[in-house]
Amino acid sequence: MKKEKKRLLLGLAIMVCCAALSLVLLTAVFPKGPVALAAAPANALSESGVRIAQVEKTGSGITMLTAKDWENTYPEIYASYSMNSENDSAEDYVADYPMISTLFEGYGFAKFYGGARGHTYVIEDVTSTGRPHAMANCFTCKTPDFTVLANELGDEAYSLAFEDVLQQVNEPLSCYNCHGNTGSTLMVTHQYLAKALGSDLEKVDAATLTCGQCHVDYYFAPGTKATTLPYTSLASMNPDDILDYYNNLMVDGEVFADYVHASSGVRQIMVNHPEFETFTGKGSVHYGTFTCADCHMGTATAADGSSYPDHYLRSPLDNQELIDSTCSKCHADLPSFVHGIQEKAEERTYEIGYKLEELINKITDAANSGAYTDEELDAIRMSYRNAQFYWNFVFVENSEGAHNSRLTHECLDKSEALIEETLALLH
């Protein structure tokens, strides 16, 4: 089982405000000078009752308001947001999962792969990963300063030099990422999510979309290096279609790869924290009934008795008030129930991870043996690439099976089957 810290960060949503937030007149004096703001509009509802997220305008020369700018307007919310700094330690996955040094060989994650901390640490974490960052696209989900830059410059922003943009970055993930400058309206400020889902954007509740802007699988598009999602609709937002997307994406005559495995020559895919795809995927029990914010934020009570959305983002297992008021209606013992799911998923994740490690070493031996044709090696490598993709989809998804146990085990089943198919291709 992963360390307890990983559980505490179970499927953390990014700074999102749930529907319980009551609108107030947004007029306040900010440190930058007097700013008069009209009351932000509420999110409209679709015909099915889903809150529709507004999409941030591009190229409009926006000056971002920081979290501190909103402190006087929403003091309780700001105080709860500041509590994210309490999650100040990170897990060392390279030490905890010994097989990944081999599986990710040739990629930075083989040497340095740290778990997430509180969202207030994201800038510090991205600048101290131990992995080199050539371009600014690494800031995509680390700071609203870059989100504003991308909305202003478009794809050009992603290929700017990392160090140049670092000089312009000050604000960790905060209010703008999920609300723009509105204060309370739920916004999609990351354009790649709106592009990927198109009209399907209105089918997903805004309080899930705001989290899904960052808790998604992505790749950097060849050429532009822009952050891009590997699907074009809700229907294609599943592991099978995502793998098909990558396997049909050709770059200079070869199939797309995030990295090439150094010893075996496998052109490998690195899946990235697909919480959005997993939670909304087939088999999810809670999607459609709850949003990310419902489970990872909850409602808190101010000193005057009024309610506000708690912006201290944590696992529902660490929010006893939420368990008592909501989860206990269906779960007599939520922690035991969730831990049971996670233990089964983690046991299989380790088991299959070691099988993949053994298999990639055999493929390396095969490639060096001279006993295989190029065509045979290509088939072996592609089969392995697919096997590791399904395992990786589970390994990097932060809920350890809790977001969608059915999909988790389907992916692990497919990985195991593909491992056997790959073994059959070896002499």
Number of C-alpha atoms within 10 A of each C-alpha: 16 15 11 10 16 20 22 19 23 24 28 26 28 26 23 30 28 25 20 14 16 12 14 13 12 19 15 16 14 17 9 8 9 10 12 12 13 10 15 17 12 18 18 15 14 13 9 8 10 17 22 23 28 21 17 21 14 16 13 11 12 14 9 17 20 19 19 17 19 20 15 15 18 17 13 20 22 21 14 17 21 18 15 18 15 11 19 13 14 16 17 14 20 17 14 12 15 15 18 20 20 20 24 20 17 16 19 15 19 18 19 16 19 17 16 21 22 23 26 22 19 19 19 11 17 16 16 11 15 14 15 12 15 12 18 22 24 19 22 20 21 25 21 27 25 24 23 25 21 23 20 17 14 15 18 15 23 25 18 15 14 18 13 11 18 15 8 11 15 13 22 20 24 26 28 28 30 31 24 25 20 19 24 26 26 32 26 28 26 24 19 17 24 22 16 19 20 13 11 14 21 21 18 21 23 31 27 25 28 28 25 24 24 22 23 19 25 20 19 17 17 14 8 12 18 24 22 17 19 22 22 17 16 18 11 17 22 19 19 14 14 19 19 14 16 16 17 12 16 13 12 7 7 11 14 21 19 13 17 17 21 15 16 19 17 22 19 23 23 19 23 19 22 24 28 23 22 29 27 22 20 14 16 16 16 14 19 12 7 13 21 27 26 20 23 25 26 25 20 18 12 12 7 6 8 9 15 20 22 25 28 24 29 23 19 24 20 15 16 12 14 19 21 13 11 14 17 13 9 9 14 12 11 16 13 12 12 18 17 13 17 21 15 15 23 17 13 17 22 17 12 20 24 18 16 23 18 14 19 25 15 15 22 17 14 17 21 12 9 9 12 15 9 11 9 13 20 16 13 22 23 16 20 25 24 22 25 27 23 24 25 22 24 27 25 17 26 23 29 27 26 23 28 23 20 16 20 24 19 15 20 25 17 17 27 22 12 19 22 15 15 22 15 10 13 14 7
